[in-house]
Amino acid sequence: MSVTAIIPAYNEEKHIRHVLAPLKKVKEITQIIVVSDGSTDNTVQEALNQDVLVINLKENLGKGGALTVGLKHMQEEIVLFLDADLIGLTEQHIISLINPVIHDQADMTVGIFENGRLATDMAQVISPYLSGQRCIKKGWLDQVEDLAVSGFGVEALLTNFANKQKLKVNYVHLPNMSHIMKEEKLGLLRGFAYRIKMYWEIAKNVRI
């Protein structure tokens, strides 16, 4: 089976190519979609330079909204979601995420950083349901309500759905991988404010 990869991106001109490069080397990934979520930097051109499908949203819809737009353009029955600011993504990481779903060993996989950076490793150990690295069949996603308005709570929403539907979820370790933290991208004050907004959107979608 083949897989569509969808990457929501907001001002990720420095990092997007490092996510796209390994994706293009995995034969099972037959469609790559980058959804630029109202980016004001060079994200769109950087993605276009990698010869992938780029959807350029003129306004910021939030992560859930961007993923929903990407899903409308997907051609395959399995989708891989990846963040646009990953550090250390490899072909093997991608294969580890998609193979259990392709071979019907899992309904959804969730990637967990391991031996990347202490802050991001600890965050995912404590709250693995917040990971943005996931693979799932589109048929399940068609049943998820409020995806478009979930913002940064999209991962919590997907986890709640999986629990309610009793889906088989495999947690996949992603060694030597991490991502850029908000404070590193935006500076301490703006990054902290953005993080508070992110946590608020997550909290609205968490059901523990």
MIZA-955648 format. One line per field, with one value per residue (C-alpha): residue number from 1; residue in three letters; y, x negated, z negated. Coordinates in Angstrom, 3 decimals, m for minus. Example, Ala and Ser with C-alpha at 12.3 -4.5 7.8 and 13.67 -1.06 7.14 Angstrom:
<sites>
num: (1,2)
residuo: (ALA,SER)
Y: (m4.500,m1.060)
X: (m12.300,m13.670)
Z: (m7.800,m7.140)
</sites>
This chain:
<sites>
num: (1,2,3,4,5,6,7,8,9,10,11,12,13,14,15,16,17,18,19,20,21,22,23,24,25,26,27,28,29,30,31,32,33,34,35,36,37,38,39,40,41,42,43,44,45,46,47,48,49,50,51,52,53,54,55,56,57,58,59,60,61,62,63,64,65,66,67,68,69,70,71,72,73,74,75,76,77,78,79,80,81,82,83,84,85,86,87,88,89,90,91,92,93,94,95,96,97,98,99,100,101,102,103,104,105,106,107,108,109,110,111,112,113,114,115,116,117,118,119,120,121,122,123,124,125,126,127,128,129,130,131,132,133,134,135,136,137,138,139,140,141,142,143,144,145,146,147,148,149,150,151,152,153,154,155,156,157,158,159,160,161,162,163,164,165,166,167,168,169,170,171,172,173,174,175,176,177,178,179,180,181,182,183,184,185,186,187,188,189,190,191,192,193,194,195,196,197,198,199,200,201,202,203,204,205,206,207,208)
residuo: (MET,SER,VAL,THR,ALA,ILE,ILE,PRO,ALA,TYR,ASN,GLU,GLU,LYS,HIS,ILE,ARG,HIS,VAL,LEU,ALA,PRO,LEU,LYS,LYS,VAL,LYS,GLU,ILE,THR,GLN,ILE,ILE,VAL,VAL,SER,ASP,GLY,SER,THR,ASP,ASN,THR,VAL,GLN,GLU,ALA,LEU,ASN,GLN,ASP,VAL,LEU,VAL,ILE,ASN,LEU,LYS,GLU,ASN,LEU,GLY,LYS,GLY,GLY,ALA,LEU,THR,VAL,GLY,LEU,LYS,HIS,MET,GLN,GLU,GLU,ILE,VAL,LEU,PHE,LEU,ASP,ALA,ASP,LEU,ILE,GLY,LEU,THR,GLU,GLN,HIS,ILE,ILE,SER,LEU,ILE,ASN,PRO,VAL,ILE,HIS,ASP,GLN,ALA,ASP,MET,THR,VAL,GLY,ILE,PHE,GLU,ASN,GLY,ARG,LEU,ALA,THR,ASP,MET,ALA,GLN,VAL,ILE,SER,PRO,TYR,LEU,SER,GLY,GLN,ARG,CYS,ILE,LYS,LYS,GLY,TRP,LEU,ASP,GLN,VAL,GLU,ASP,LEU,ALA,VAL,SER,GLY,PHE,GLY,VAL,GLU,ALA,LEU,LEU,THR,ASN,PHE,ALA,ASN,LYS,GLN,LYS,LEU,LYS,VAL,ASN,TYR,VAL,HIS,LEU,PRO,ASN,MET,SER,HIS,ILE,MET,LYS,GLU,GLU,LYS,LEU,GLY,LEU,LEU,ARG,GLY,PHE,ALA,TYR,ARG,ILE,LYS,MET,TYR,TRP,GLU,ILE,ALA,LYS,ASN,VAL,ARG,ILE)
Y: (0.000,3.577,6.538,10.263,12.421,15.709,18.341,21.475,24.321,27.831,29.854,26.821,27.927,26.832,23.319,22.097,20.696,18.505,16.838,16.492,15.027,11.662,11.418,11.501,8.487,6.155,4.329,3.793,7.578,8.317,11.757,14.552,17.562,20.643,22.956,26.377,27.727,31.442,31.538,34.947,33.709,31.584,28.298,27.941,28.372,26.076,23.360,23.964,23.559,19.972,19.243,18.373,19.515,22.812,24.349,28.005,29.158,32.922,32.954,30.898,28.194,26.461,22.990,21.107,23.347,22.942,19.147,19.142,21.073,18.634,15.650,17.037,16.663,13.256,10.448,7.414,5.602,5.917,9.234,10.098,13.339,14.923,18.224,20.623,21.403,17.925,17.395,14.135,12.565,9.535,7.053,4.398,6.609,6.981,3.258,2.465,4.765,3.558,m0.191,m1.240,0.526,m0.707,m4.315,m4.017,m4.492,m1.207,1.224,4.161,4.685,7.489,8.463,9.093,10.949,9.045,10.152,13.417,16.315,16.101,18.652,17.088,13.504,14.196,15.978,12.984,10.447,12.374,13.111,10.772,11.716,15.122,13.723,15.092,12.130,9.756,7.326,6.321,5.171,7.922,5.945,6.518,10.213,10.659,9.811,12.347,15.353,18.924,18.189,21.468,23.600,21.676,23.835,22.483,20.114,17.911,15.207,15.036,14.846,11.923,10.126,10.605,9.234,6.212,5.454,5.790,3.571,1.121,1.386,m0.536,2.114,1.354,3.767,3.849,4.984,7.482,7.425,10.509,12.680,15.920,19.219,22.943,24.405,27.483,29.586,28.837,29.939,33.026,34.147,33.611,35.919,35.309,31.620,31.364,33.182,30.862,27.844,29.013,29.325,25.827,24.322,25.996,24.475,21.092,21.305,21.846,18.519,16.328,13.590,11.597)
X: (0.000,m1.042,m1.068,m0.397,m2.558,m1.084,m3.269,m1.630,m4.139,m4.104,m7.263,m9.545,m11.825,m14.931,m13.729,m11.185,m13.708,m15.248,m11.863,m11.087,m14.440,m14.108,m10.414,m11.277,m13.562,m10.871,m9.177,m5.918,m5.479,m3.882,m2.447,m3.880,m1.745,m3.053,m0.351,m1.821,0.457,0.319,m3.493,m5.089,m8.621,m10.043,m8.438,m6.402,m9.360,m11.578,m8.933,m8.375,m12.119,m11.695,m9.122,m6.199,m2.576,m2.362,0.892,0.382,3.039,3.357,4.460,3.414,6.011,4.122,2.623,5.930,7.210,4.055,4.169,7.837,7.019,4.202,6.542,8.819,5.959,4.617,4.711,3.766,5.719,3.008,1.690,m1.488,m1.481,m4.851,m5.835,m7.811,m10.528,m11.930,m15.613,m17.237,m14.373,m15.595,m14.154,m14.126,m12.025,m9.469,m9.405,m8.959,m5.928,m4.171,m4.859,m2.580,0.366,m0.477,m0.629,2.492,0.508,1.884,4.699,2.491,m1.155,m2.493,m6.174,m8.054,m11.382,m14.242,m17.825,m17.200,m17.190,m16.305,m13.468,m11.626,m12.307,m10.884,m7.814,m6.876,m7.538,m5.144,m2.569,m2.977,0.500,m0.914,m3.243,m2.624,m4.306,m1.457,m0.296,3.357,5.804,7.944,11.108,10.658,9.933,13.200,14.960,13.102,15.233,13.931,10.542,10.542,11.059,8.825,5.719,2.752,5.160,5.327,3.069,5.055,8.237,6.852,5.793,9.236,10.811,8.497,9.323,13.064,12.983,10.591,8.104,4.870,2.176,m1.542,m3.971,m7.085,m10.419,m12.267,m15.907,m18.130,m15.231,m13.813,m12.311,m12.899,m11.184,m8.965,m11.317,m14.177,m12.155,m10.485,m12.617,m11.875,m8.881,m7.068,m7.885,m6.469,m3.281,m2.901,m3.425,m0.663,1.701,0.680,1.310,4.709,5.787,4.468,6.291,9.605,9.197,7.729,9.878,7.898)
Z: (0.000,0.632,m1.738,m1.512,m3.785,m5.000,m6.647,m8.094,m8.122,m9.524,m8.818,m8.526,m5.689,m7.628,m8.408,m5.849,m3.369,m6.075,m6.564,m2.869,m1.811,m3.644,m2.745,0.950,0.518,m0.867,2.016,0.106,m0.179,3.189,2.401,0.268,m0.649,m2.425,m3.756,m4.387,m7.106,m6.333,m6.330,m5.846,m5.177,m2.331,m3.398,m0.202,2.148,0.080,0.329,4.035,4.555,3.305,6.041,3.762,3.713,1.822,0.625,m0.242,m2.698,m2.816,m6.449,m9.446,m10.138,m12.931,m12.817,m12.731,m9.951,m7.893,m8.213,m7.192,m4.024,m3.253,m3.687,m0.975,1.512,0.508,3.045,0.931,m1.788,m4.444,m5.714,m7.567,m9.547,m10.303,m11.892,m9.727,m12.293,m12.931,m13.626,m12.583,m10.590,m8.609,m6.128,m8.867,m11.144,m8.362,m7.601,m11.299,m11.422,m8.266,m8.170,m11.078,m9.405,m5.910,m7.150,m9.366,m12.560,m13.932,m13.216,m14.152,m15.028,m17.215,m17.079,m20.324,m20.343,m21.943,m22.631,m20.816,m23.263,m26.941,m26.870,m23.937,m25.056,m28.509,m27.122,m25.000,m27.726,m29.966,m27.247,m24.260,m23.039,m21.996,m19.347,m15.853,m14.123,m13.272,m10.628,m10.240,m7.586,m6.097,m6.763,m10.475,m10.025,m8.133,m11.395,m13.562,m14.472,m14.900,m13.320,m11.421,m14.531,m16.936,m16.394,m18.360,m20.068,m16.971,m18.440,m21.689,m19.608,m17.588,m20.755,m22.293,m19.123,m19.098,m22.726,m22.144,m19.058,m20.749,m17.894,m18.088,m18.576,m18.313,m19.953,m17.773,m19.168,m16.955,m18.084,m17.787,m16.707,m18.092,m16.974,m17.296,m20.344,m20.079,m22.209,m19.815,m16.796,m18.196,m21.115,m24.791,m25.265,m21.957,m22.161,m25.682,m24.655,m21.664,m23.925,m26.287,m23.309,m22.190,m25.637,m25.845,m22.525,m23.648,m26.989,m25.232,m23.440,m26.186,m27.703,m30.245)
</sites>
